Amino acid sequence: MTLIPEFIHNKRILLIQLSIVLVGSLLFIPGLGNVDLFDWDELNFAESAREMLVSGNYFTVQINFEPFWEKPPLFIWIQVLSMKAFGVNEFAARLPNALCGITTLLVLFNIGRRLKNIQFGLLWMLLYLCSVLPFFYFRSGIIDPWFNLFIFLGIYYFVRYTAPDNKGNTYTQLILSALFLGLAVLTKGPVGLLIFLITFAVYLLWQKFKFSFTWKELLLFFFVLFFVGSFWFILQLLIGNYRIIEDFILYQIRLFQTKDAGHGGFLLYHFVILLLGVFPASLLALPTLKKSILHEESDVQMAHFFRWMMISLWVVLILFTIVNTKIVHYSSFCYFPITFLAAWYMDNVLQHRIVFDRYVKILLIVVALFFGFALTFITLFDRLKTAIFPYVTDEFSLGSMQATSHWSGFEPFIGVILVLLTVLFCIKIEKKASMNTLLYLLLGSLFFISVTLYVVVPQVENYSQAAVIDFYKSKRGEDCYIYPTSKSYAHYFYSERLPENKCADKDYLMFSALNKPCYFVLKSYRKDALEFTKKVFDAHFLYKKNGFIFFARYPNTK
């Protein structure tokens, strides 16, 4: 490549990267604070960041100003920086993941073009951007987007290290791999390292343990990994927080053995979540699960990367199928290999090496119809709910359904547009496989996801937590105790709790003479409410709203 064409090529790449930053910023950042933070995870991390700011203790993760052992602090530290810049609010809590989203899109484009070419980089980036859950997570305040990115980068640089005819700097590749895996541990714990180790073990089995390395490289890898990954844990030991390390280890074990916090699910839970949640990429990736699929791949480096992605996908799926605790984002690392496999498949379709599978077209239309009908039902719910009431036996759900939302009437067309563009893609792909044809599918999905988040989710919140969040907000600045009888972090964050109000002693708050008011929040189960009023006979009923009942006890009562 001569100097001038190389300059033009580099300028084109730079323009694409700047466009990715601009589009990512427009899609991920505006409106981050339009919806309250959701229990439990969003509020958990945001509250820990808020308490770091209030207490000035940045070394220990806290909830209710007590040590919290479930997560290391890296993501919470990032949220602290955001809150210092933008205040303690929903926007600041979610901004780190919006920035992670922009970073992830750039990473995928650059890795994709390095693996093959610019088109492949764009394919991978666009399929990730236009899939439902990956997009949604970048507008959330949960820990997983950064955690998954660190794991993926750790695996990516190790894949380069193990690549056939690796001509790169092996020390740099290992240092970067260990660095990102250590950051993953510092973000969410040892499960990030576990995913890598199991993936590597399966790769070794596939290679029949043919793996060349030097002891110097191995020692360097583990030194960097240990130094970065154990930084916070060693810090806790140095300041005498031995108990928090013990509780952290026991918590990690419990996640594998029990349905923690009631998060159970059926055996194939994560398979279903990924199939629907990573639409449309998940359906485009299905044909790559055929055993002989790599016969279509002549590039040795691409085939090597393909195998690592396929192994990592199955490792995470099987690992979290075994784990008893079932939560949507546990399998969210799979978004990387799924979108890669979808990009690989579509690239081969666009290059006319393989024919677009007919069953994939059918599944795309079926799932698009499912999302379209689901959204239509939600937006018409206020008109239909009176007919549903007689069939609802759960009192809390029935109370939540009493809420009302404000729909403008155009919302069902969001789903209609998704279905129409999906059908149009399926028709056109048979006649002409091109990037322009794929854009029908991608733009339909992107429109559906982004508009749903802006328009539908704020209204849906009215049925879930709006009533209780409003109550907590009304207690800001009041010197009081708040005690919800079901697990929640919302009352800490939205009442802006201070250390002097952290009392959570159930017996004291219910039965002893108080020095300040205490507010109790119950879900609207009649049996629980009757039992509460029978035990706490001096509790004053405040009001009942949308599935929640509010009581209060005041000072100088026994």
TORMARFI-878026 format. One line per 2 residues: number of its first residue (from 1); their letters; for each residue z, x, y of C-alpha. Coordinates in nm, 3 decimals, decimal comma. Each point is the difference from the previous one (the first is absolute). Example, Ala and Ser with C-alpha at 12.3 -4.5 7.8 and 13.67 -1.06 7.14 Angstrom:
1 = AS = 0,780 1,230 -0,450 ~ -0,066 0,137 0,344 .
***
This chain:
1 = MT = 0,000 0,000 0,000 ~ -0,105 0,151 0,332 .
3 = LI = 0,229 0,011 0,300 ~ -0,144 -0,300 0,193 .
5 = PE = -0,012 -0,246 -0,296 ~ 0,353 0,111 -0,091 .
7 = FI = 0,116 -0,073 0,355 ~ -0,164 -0,346 -0,014 .
9 = HN = 0,161 -0,062 -0,339 ~ 0,347 0,099 0,128 .
11 = KR = -0,047 -0,209 0,315 ~ -0,089 -0,301 -0,215 .
13 = IL = 0,315 0,049 -0,209 ~ 0,212 0,029 0,315 .
15 = LI = -0,148 -0,323 0,140 ~ 0,073 -0,181 -0,328 .
17 = QL = 0,358 0,129 0,001 ~ 0,053 -0,112 0,361 .
19 = SI = -0,146 -0,340 -0,091 ~ 0,242 -0,027 -0,292 .
21 = VL = 0,293 0,074 0,230 ~ -0,121 -0,257 0,252 .
23 = VG = -0,066 -0,275 -0,256 ~ 0,325 0,073 -0,183 .
25 = SL = 0,193 -0,015 0,327 ~ -0,157 -0,334 0,094 .
27 = LF = 0,067 -0,151 -0,342 ~ 0,347 0,134 -0,074 .
29 = IP = 0,187 0,030 0,332 ~ -0,050 -0,315 0,215 .
31 = GL = 0,238 -0,283 -0,083 ~ 0,238 0,205 -0,217 .
33 = GN = 0,295 -0,176 0,160 ~ -0,135 -0,355 -0,023 .
35 = VD = 0,200 -0,081 -0,313 ~ 0,367 0,069 -0,071 .
37 = LF = 0,085 0,264 -0,257 ~ 0,033 -0,141 -0,350 .
39 = DW = 0,293 0,031 -0,238 ~ 0,067 0,212 -0,189 .
41 = DE = -0,198 0,321 0,026 ~ -0,133 -0,013 0,356 .
43 = LN = 0,343 -0,087 0,136 ~ 0,175 0,249 -0,226 .
45 = FA = -0,186 0,302 0,139 ~ -0,009 -0,122 0,360 .
47 = ES = 0,373 -0,065 -0,005 ~ 0,072 0,347 -0,139 .
49 = AR = -0,205 0,148 0,284 ~ 0,181 -0,217 0,256 .
51 = EM = 0,340 0,105 -0,136 ~ -0,100 0,365 0,023 .
53 = LV = -0,070 -0,056 0,368 ~ 0,322 -0,194 0,060 .
55 = SG = 0,226 0,238 -0,192 ~ -0,175 0,326 0,088 .
57 = NY = 0,031 0,098 -0,367 ~ -0,349 0,110 -0,102 .
59 = FT = 0,101 0,174 -0,322 ~ 0,125 -0,301 -0,194 .
61 = VQ = -0,195 -0,317 -0,070 ~ 0,222 -0,300 0,075 .
63 = IN = 0,006 -0,376 -0,039 ~ 0,276 -0,189 0,179 .
65 = FE = 0,113 0,346 0,117 ~ 0,087 0,098 -0,358 .
67 = PF = -0,187 0,265 -0,206 ~ -0,311 -0,147 -0,165 .
69 = WE = -0,110 0,188 -0,311 ~ -0,319 -0,181 -0,103 .
71 = KP = -0,252 0,202 0,205 ~ -0,032 0,349 0,152 .
73 = PL = -0,051 0,011 0,377 ~ -0,351 0,129 0,082 .
75 = FI = -0,163 -0,337 0,075 ~ 0,311 -0,116 0,184 .
77 = WI = -0,011 0,315 0,214 ~ -0,360 -0,086 0,092 .
79 = QV = 0,112 -0,351 0,096 ~ 0,280 0,149 0,212 .
81 = LS = -0,257 0,200 0,197 ~ -0,209 -0,314 0,046 .
83 = MK = 0,304 -0,199 0,118 ~ 0,096 0,273 0,242 .
85 = AF = -0,346 -0,031 0,152 ~ -0,051 -0,379 -0,012 .
87 = GV = 0,345 -0,151 -0,039 ~ 0,173 -0,169 -0,293 .
89 = NE = -0,248 -0,271 -0,089 ~ -0,258 -0,111 -0,255 .
91 = FA = -0,283 0,197 0,163 ~ 0,189 0,328 -0,023 .
93 = AR = 0,108 -0,069 -0,359 ~ -0,360 -0,059 -0,113 .
95 = LP = -0,184 0,254 0,215 ~ 0,059 0,291 -0,246 .
97 = NA = -0,198 -0,184 -0,266 ~ -0,280 -0,086 0,242 .
99 = LC = -0,029 0,373 0,071 ~ 0,014 0,063 -0,374 .
101 = GI = -0,289 -0,242 -0,039 ~ -0,216 0,191 0,248 .
103 = TT = 0,095 0,327 -0,169 ~ -0,078 -0,139 -0,345 .
105 = LL = -0,347 -0,118 0,106 ~ -0,076 0,347 0,138 .
107 = VL = 0,133 0,166 -0,316 ~ -0,215 -0,217 -0,228 .
109 = FN = -0,314 0,053 0,208 ~ 0,047 0,377 0,006 .
111 = IG = 0,089 0,032 -0,369 ~ -0,291 -0,228 -0,092 .
113 = RR = -0,256 0,196 0,198 ~ 0,138 0,324 -0,144 .
115 = LK = -0,031 -0,139 -0,351 ~ -0,358 -0,118 0,052 .
117 = NI = -0,138 -0,094 0,342 ~ 0,060 -0,201 0,317 .
119 = QF = -0,112 -0,327 -0,160 ~ 0,252 0,034 -0,280 .
121 = GL = 0,276 0,080 0,251 ~ -0,089 -0,312 0,199 .
123 = LW = -0,013 -0,212 -0,315 ~ 0,347 0,105 -0,111 .
125 = ML = 0,147 -0,041 0,349 ~ -0,157 -0,344 0,052 .
127 = LY = 0,102 -0,133 -0,341 ~ 0,360 0,104 0,068 .
129 = LC = -0,006 -0,148 0,349 ~ -0,153 -0,331 -0,110 .
131 = SV = 0,228 -0,071 -0,297 ~ 0,281 -0,250 0,045 .
133 = LP = 0,328 0,177 -0,076 ~ -0,100 0,349 0,122 .
135 = FF = -0,084 -0,149 0,341 ~ 0,312 -0,217 0,004 .
137 = YF = 0,233 0,291 -0,077 ~ -0,121 0,196 0,301 .
139 = RS = 0,130 -0,282 0,220 ~ 0,339 -0,006 -0,170 .
141 = GI = 0,324 0,189 0,040 ~ 0,051 0,096 -0,365 .
143 = ID = 0,029 0,352 -0,131 ~ -0,286 0,006 -0,251 .
145 = PW = -0,312 0,083 0,209 ~ 0,133 0,346 0,092 .
147 = FN = 0,154 0,047 -0,345 ~ -0,331 -0,075 -0,174 .
149 = LF = -0,199 0,217 0,239 ~ 0,228 0,297 -0,068 .
151 = IF = -0,031 -0,047 -0,378 ~ -0,377 -0,035 0,025 .
153 = LG = -0,036 0,317 0,211 ~ 0,231 0,185 -0,240 .
155 = IY = -0,223 -0,102 -0,291 ~ -0,321 0,065 0,195 .
157 = YF = 0,081 0,363 0,077 ~ 0,112 0,055 -0,359 .
159 = VR = -0,329 -0,151 -0,119 ~ -0,180 0,256 0,213 .
161 = YT = 0,217 0,272 -0,151 ~ -0,091 -0,108 -0,355 .
163 = AP = -0,368 -0,060 0,079 ~ -0,267 0,182 -0,205 .
165 = DN = -0,129 0,307 0,178 ~ 0,260 -0,036 0,274 .
167 = KG = -0,112 0,230 0,281 ~ 0,266 -0,101 0,251 .
169 = NT = 0,326 0,172 0,085 ~ 0,222 -0,094 -0,295 .
171 = YT = 0,320 0,096 0,184 ~ -0,086 -0,229 0,291 .
173 = QL = -0,087 -0,284 -0,238 ~ 0,329 0,036 -0,188 .
175 = IL = 0,208 0,029 0,318 ~ -0,157 -0,316 0,142 .
177 = SA = 0,040 -0,186 -0,331 ~ 0,368 0,095 -0,023 .
179 = LF = 0,057 -0,073 0,369 ~ -0,133 -0,357 -0,022 .
181 = LG = 0,178 -0,071 -0,329 ~ 0,322 0,126 0,159 .
183 = LA = -0,057 -0,232 0,297 ~ -0,051 -0,288 -0,246 .
185 = VL = 0,340 0,077 -0,155 ~ 0,153 0,018 0,346 .
187 = TK = -0,154 -0,340 0,080 ~ 0,099 -0,209 -0,300 .
189 = GP = 0,149 0,218 -0,269 ~ -0,095 0,173 -0,325 .
191 = VG = -0,235 -0,275 -0,122 ~ -0,271 0,162 0,215 .
193 = LL = 0,037 0,324 -0,196 ~ 0,024 -0,194 -0,325 .
195 = IF = -0,341 -0,163 0,060 ~ -0,155 0,344 0,055 .
197 = LI = 0,168 0,159 -0,302 ~ -0,103 -0,276 -0,241 .
199 = TF = -0,355 0,003 0,138 ~ -0,015 0,377 -0,046 .
201 = AV = 0,143 -0,027 -0,353 ~ -0,269 -0,252 -0,098 .
203 = YL = -0,264 0,228 0,155 ~ 0,131 0,290 -0,210 .
205 = LW = -0,025 -0,212 -0,314 ~ -0,358 -0,091 0,087 .
207 = QK = -0,072 0,371 0,059 ~ 0,169 0,085 -0,332 .
209 = FK = 0,244 0,212 0,203 ~ -0,275 0,231 0,127 .
211 = FS = 0,138 0,085 0,340 ~ -0,010 0,340 0,166 .
213 = FT = 0,252 0,107 0,262 ~ 0,203 0,301 0,108 .
215 = WK = 0,379 0,007 0,002 ~ -0,013 0,097 0,365 .
217 = EL = -0,190 -0,320 0,079 ~ 0,239 -0,207 -0,210 .
219 = LL = 0,309 0,144 0,170 ~ -0,153 -0,053 0,343 .
221 = FF = -0,078 -0,365 -0,081 ~ 0,353 -0,079 -0,119 .
223 = FV = 0,165 0,195 0,282 ~ -0,183 -0,202 0,268 .
225 = LF = 0,055 -0,325 -0,191 ~ 0,372 0,067 -0,040 .
227 = FV = 0,049 0,119 0,358 ~ -0,170 -0,303 0,156 .
229 = GS = 0,101 -0,269 -0,250 ~ 0,366 0,093 -0,025 .
231 = FW = 0,058 0,072 0,370 ~ 0,189 -0,322 0,078 .
233 = FI = 0,188 -0,001 -0,330 ~ 0,127 0,356 0,055 .
235 = LQ = 0,096 -0,098 0,354 ~ 0,211 -0,287 -0,138 .
237 = LL = 0,176 0,238 -0,237 ~ 0,070 0,247 0,281 .
239 = IG = 0,165 -0,269 0,216 ~ 0,203 -0,126 -0,295 .
241 = NY = -0,188 -0,323 -0,084 ~ 0,017 0,057 -0,376 .
243 = RI = 0,045 -0,371 -0,070 ~ -0,326 -0,100 0,170 .
245 = IE = -0,195 0,232 -0,234 ~ 0,171 -0,148 -0,303 .
247 = DF = -0,064 -0,357 0,118 ~ -0,364 0,087 0,075 .
249 = IL = -0,057 0,131 -0,354 ~ 0,169 -0,302 -0,158 .
251 = YQ = -0,212 -0,234 0,213 ~ -0,323 0,168 -0,115 .
253 = IR = 0,108 -0,042 -0,363 ~ 0,095 -0,363 0,058 .
255 = LF = -0,347 -0,082 0,134 ~ -0,149 0,094 -0,336 .
257 = QT = 0,260 -0,180 -0,211 ~ 0,068 -0,326 0,184 .
259 = KD = -0,170 -0,260 0,217 ~ 0,155 0,134 0,316 .
261 = AG = 0,083 -0,253 0,269 ~ -0,153 -0,274 -0,212 .
263 = HG = -0,352 0,148 0,021 ~ -0,121 -0,085 -0,348 .
265 = GF = -0,348 -0,088 -0,116 ~ -0,224 -0,053 -0,300 .
267 = LL = -0,144 0,293 -0,199 ~ -0,342 0,017 0,168 .
269 = YH = 0,140 -0,064 0,350 ~ -0,154 0,312 0,159 .
271 = FV = -0,339 -0,051 -0,166 ~ -0,028 -0,343 0,162 .
273 = IL = 0,135 0,122 0,335 ~ -0,255 0,281 0,017 .
275 = LL = -0,291 -0,211 -0,122 ~ 0,056 -0,262 0,271 .
277 = GV = 0,172 0,211 0,265 ~ -0,260 0,277 0,019 .
279 = FP = -0,291 -0,243 0,025 ~ -0,288 0,079 0,025 .
281 = AS = 0,039 0,365 -0,107 ~ 0,192 -0,090 -0,318 .
283 = LL = -0,292 -0,207 -0,132 ~ -0,256 0,266 0,092 .
285 = AL = 0,209 0,253 -0,192 ~ 0,005 -0,202 -0,325 .
287 = PT = -0,331 0,136 -0,138 ~ 0,136 0,357 0,024 .
289 = LK = 0,254 -0,079 -0,271 ~ -0,274 0,027 -0,263 .
291 = KS = 0,054 0,299 -0,227 ~ -0,349 0,145 0,046 .
293 = IL = -0,024 -0,052 0,374 ~ 0,008 0,373 0,087 .
295 = HE = -0,330 0,047 -0,178 ~ -0,145 -0,113 0,333 .
297 = ES = 0,169 0,290 0,184 ~ -0,176 0,338 0,003 .
299 = DV = 0,222 0,165 0,262 ~ 0,273 0,198 -0,177 .
301 = QM = 0,238 -0,002 0,296 ~ -0,037 -0,376 0,048 .
303 = AH = 0,057 -0,060 -0,372 ~ 0,314 0,213 0,017 .
305 = FF = 0,136 -0,199 0,294 ~ -0,102 -0,328 -0,169 .
307 = RW = 0,213 0,086 -0,306 ~ 0,304 0,081 0,213 .
309 = MM = -0,034 -0,329 0,187 ~ -0,039 -0,198 -0,321 .
311 = IS = 0,301 0,173 -0,156 ~ 0,217 -0,058 0,308 .
313 = LW = -0,099 -0,369 0,006 ~ 0,109 -0,059 -0,359 .
315 = VV = 0,313 0,213 0,035 ~ 0,128 -0,210 0,292 .
317 = LI = -0,102 -0,328 -0,162 ~ 0,171 0,079 -0,330 .
319 = LF = 0,304 0,159 0,166 ~ 0,077 -0,303 0,216 .
321 = TI = -0,085 -0,240 -0,279 ~ 0,281 0,165 -0,197 .
323 = VN = 0,238 -0,009 0,297 ~ 0,197 -0,327 -0,004 .
325 = TK = 0,011 -0,034 0,380 ~ -0,327 -0,163 0,112 .
327 = IV = -0,087 0,030 0,369 ~ -0,353 -0,023 0,144 .
329 = HY = -0,004 0,340 0,166 ~ 0,124 0,193 -0,306 .
331 = SS = -0,361 0,029 -0,120 ~ -0,145 0,053 0,349 .
333 = FC = -0,095 0,363 -0,072 ~ -0,274 -0,151 -0,216 .
335 = YF = -0,186 -0,099 0,316 ~ -0,129 0,359 0,018 .
337 = PI = -0,153 0,029 -0,348 ~ -0,122 -0,361 0,001 .
339 = TF = -0,189 0,039 0,329 ~ -0,135 0,338 -0,117 .
341 = LA = -0,133 -0,154 -0,322 ~ -0,151 -0,288 0,199 .
343 = AW = -0,167 0,248 0,236 ~ -0,134 0,203 -0,292 .
345 = YM = -0,143 -0,315 -0,160 ~ -0,159 -0,128 0,320 .
347 = DN = -0,143 0,343 0,080 ~ -0,175 0,002 -0,337 .
349 = VL = -0,123 -0,356 0,058 ~ -0,135 0,095 0,344 .
351 = QH = -0,170 0,305 -0,153 ~ -0,155 -0,232 -0,263 .
353 = RI = 0,153 0,196 -0,287 ~ 0,172 -0,310 -0,136 .
355 = VF = -0,054 -0,373 0,043 ~ 0,264 -0,213 0,167 .
357 = DR = 0,179 -0,189 -0,278 ~ -0,049 -0,376 -0,010 .
359 = YV = 0,361 -0,071 -0,102 ~ 0,123 0,184 0,312 .
361 = KI = -0,201 -0,241 0,217 ~ 0,160 -0,296 -0,173 .
363 = LL = 0,351 0,144 0,041 ~ -0,060 0,080 0,368 .
365 = IV = -0,098 -0,361 0,070 ~ 0,287 -0,140 -0,210 .
367 = VA = 0,265 0,211 0,176 ~ -0,153 -0,068 0,344 .
369 = LF = 0,022 -0,373 -0,080 ~ 0,361 0,047 -0,110 .
371 = FG = 0,092 0,166 0,332 ~ -0,198 -0,256 0,195 .
373 = FA = 0,168 -0,299 -0,170 ~ 0,345 0,162 0,028 .
375 = LT = -0,041 0,057 0,373 ~ -0,136 -0,351 0,052 .
377 = FI = 0,296 -0,147 -0,185 ~ 0,244 0,199 0,214 .
379 = TL = -0,161 -0,107 0,325 ~ -0,008 -0,367 -0,109 .
381 = FD = 0,352 0,016 -0,143 ~ 0,165 -0,203 0,279 .
383 = RL = -0,237 -0,288 -0,077 ~ 0,053 0,019 -0,375 .
385 = KT = 0,368 0,084 -0,037 ~ 0,135 -0,357 0,008 .
387 = AI = -0,198 -0,067 -0,317 ~ 0,146 0,315 -0,159 .
389 = FP = 0,368 -0,065 0,089 ~ 0,074 -0,227 -0,300 .
391 = YV = -0,103 0,277 -0,240 ~ 0,215 0,275 0,160 .
393 = TD = 0,338 0,031 -0,171 ~ 0,124 0,318 0,168 .
395 = EF = 0,212 -0,097 0,301 ~ -0,059 0,321 0,192 .
397 = SL = -0,378 -0,026 -0,041 ~ 0,012 -0,365 0,102 .
399 = GS = 0,197 0,092 0,311 ~ -0,244 0,280 0,087 .
401 = MQ = -0,289 -0,244 -0,029 ~ 0,155 -0,213 0,275 .
403 = AT = -0,116 0,261 0,253 ~ -0,318 -0,059 0,192 .
405 = SH = -0,269 0,238 0,116 ~ -0,266 -0,029 0,263 .
407 = WS = -0,355 0,016 -0,130 ~ -0,304 -0,018 0,225 .
409 = GF = -0,225 -0,145 -0,270 ~ -0,254 0,283 -0,040 .
411 = EP = 0,212 0,197 -0,252 ~ -0,172 -0,135 -0,316 .
413 = FI = -0,325 0,155 0,125 ~ 0,158 0,344 -0,053 .
415 = GV = -0,020 -0,060 -0,374 ~ -0,343 -0,164 0,029 .
417 = IL = -0,142 0,310 0,169 ~ 0,146 0,221 -0,273 .
419 = VL = -0,163 -0,209 -0,273 ~ -0,337 -0,026 0,175 .
421 = LT = -0,027 0,375 0,066 ~ 0,110 0,078 -0,355 .
423 = VL = -0,265 -0,232 -0,143 ~ -0,260 0,147 0,237 .
425 = FC = 0,088 0,351 -0,122 ~ -0,033 -0,107 -0,364 .
427 = IK = -0,344 -0,148 0,068 ~ -0,130 0,294 0,200 .
429 = IE = 0,136 0,276 -0,225 ~ -0,229 -0,125 -0,277 .
431 = KK = -0,304 0,033 0,225 ~ 0,090 0,312 0,195 .
433 = AS = 0,291 0,235 -0,060 ~ 0,071 0,159 0,338 .
435 = MN = 0,289 0,086 0,229 ~ -0,102 -0,287 0,227 .
437 = TL = 0,031 -0,242 -0,292 ~ 0,347 0,130 -0,083 .
439 = LY = 0,106 -0,063 0,359 ~ -0,022 -0,377 -0,058 .
441 = LL = 0,279 0,028 -0,257 ~ 0,206 0,249 0,198 .
443 = LG = -0,024 -0,182 0,333 ~ 0,086 -0,332 -0,165 .
445 = SL = 0,310 0,151 -0,155 ~ 0,099 0,184 0,319 .
447 = FF = -0,042 -0,316 0,208 ~ 0,209 -0,200 -0,247 .
449 = IS = 0,286 0,253 -0,012 ~ 0,022 0,083 0,371 .
451 = VT = -0,029 -0,357 0,129 ~ 0,247 -0,126 -0,262 .
453 = LY = 0,254 0,258 0,114 ~ -0,047 -0,090 0,365 .
455 = VV = -0,022 -0,379 -0,032 ~ 0,150 -0,120 -0,328 .
457 = VP = 0,296 0,228 -0,077 ~ 0,190 -0,080 0,325 .
459 = QV = -0,019 -0,370 -0,089 ~ 0,100 0,054 -0,363 .
461 = EN = 0,314 0,178 0,122 ~ 0,124 -0,335 0,129 .
463 = YS = 0,040 -0,116 -0,359 ~ 0,179 0,313 -0,118 .
465 = QA = 0,241 0,169 0,240 ~ -0,060 -0,113 0,358 .
467 = AV = 0,308 -0,227 0,012 ~ 0,243 0,265 -0,117 .
469 = ID = -0,154 0,278 0,211 ~ 0,030 -0,219 0,310 .
471 = FY = 0,368 -0,056 -0,080 ~ 0,065 0,373 -0,028 .
473 = KS = -0,184 0,067 0,325 ~ 0,225 -0,253 0,174 .
475 = KR = 0,303 0,217 -0,089 ~ -0,126 0,314 0,172 .
477 = GE = 0,267 0,141 0,228 ~ 0,272 -0,225 -0,146 .
479 = DC = 0,308 0,171 -0,139 ~ 0,003 -0,171 -0,339 .
481 = YI = -0,037 0,036 -0,373 ~ -0,295 -0,142 -0,196 .
483 = YP = 0,010 -0,054 -0,373 ~ -0,302 -0,137 -0,194 .
485 = TS = 0,097 -0,106 -0,352 ~ -0,330 0,130 -0,146 .
487 = KS = -0,126 0,356 0,029 ~ -0,166 0,074 0,333 .
489 = YA = -0,044 0,274 0,259 ~ -0,124 -0,235 0,272 .
491 = HY = 0,340 -0,069 0,156 ~ 0,060 0,370 0,061 .
493 = FY = -0,326 0,063 0,182 ~ -0,053 -0,324 0,189 .
495 = SE = 0,359 -0,043 0,120 ~ -0,004 0,369 0,102 .
497 = RL = 0,323 0,055 -0,190 ~ 0,236 0,269 0,125 .
499 = PE = 0,244 0,202 -0,213 ~ 0,300 -0,205 0,116 .
501 = NK = -0,157 -0,312 -0,152 ~ -0,093 0,146 -0,337 .
503 = CA = 0,272 -0,173 -0,202 ~ -0,148 -0,142 -0,321 .
505 = DK = 0,324 -0,077 -0,184 ~ -0,071 -0,346 -0,138 .
507 = DY = 0,366 -0,097 -0,057 ~ 0,107 0,113 0,346 .
509 = LM = -0,285 -0,178 0,177 ~ 0,047 -0,322 -0,194 .
511 = FS = 0,376 -0,033 -0,029 ~ 0,188 0,228 0,241 .
513 = AL = 0,082 -0,049 0,368 ~ -0,287 0,150 0,198 .
515 = NK = -0,001 0,198 0,323 ~ -0,351 -0,118 0,089 .
517 = PC = -0,241 -0,274 -0,115 ~ -0,173 0,030 -0,335 .
519 = YF = -0,326 -0,180 -0,075 ~ -0,097 -0,087 -0,356 .
521 = VL = -0,357 -0,059 -0,114 ~ -0,066 -0,187 -0,324 .
523 = KS = -0,318 -0,111 -0,169 ~ -0,010 -0,378 -0,004 .
525 = YR = 0,115 -0,062 -0,354 ~ 0,233 -0,298 0,014 .
527 = KD = 0,222 0,132 -0,279 ~ 0,052 0,334 0,178 .
529 = AL = 0,068 -0,170 0,334 ~ 0,259 -0,235 -0,153 .
531 = EF = 0,168 0,288 -0,179 ~ 0,006 0,203 0,322 .
533 = TK = 0,155 -0,280 0,211 ~ 0,254 -0,069 -0,274 .
535 = KV = 0,112 0,365 -0,005 ~ -0,033 0,071 0,372 .
537 = FD = 0,152 -0,325 0,123 ~ 0,016 0,110 0,365 .
539 = AH = -0,368 0,090 0,022 ~ -0,187 -0,190 0,270 .
541 = FL = -0,342 -0,135 -0,090 ~ -0,249 0,107 0,269 .
543 = YK = -0,334 -0,130 -0,116 ~ -0,253 -0,007 -0,282 .
545 = KN = -0,360 0,108 0,045 ~ -0,297 0,077 -0,223 .
547 = GF = 0,189 0,098 -0,312 ~ 0,305 0,159 0,163 .
549 = IF = 0,347 -0,132 0,087 ~ 0,208 0,168 0,270 .
551 = FA = 0,382 -0,003 0,018 ~ 0,255 0,176 0,220 .
553 = RY = 0,365 0,101 -0,014 ~ 0,182 0,080 0,321 .
555 = PN = 0,304 0,215 0,088 ~ 0,357 -0,121 -0,044 .
557 = TK = -0,076 -0,202 -0,313 ~ 0,136 0,046 -0,349 .
***
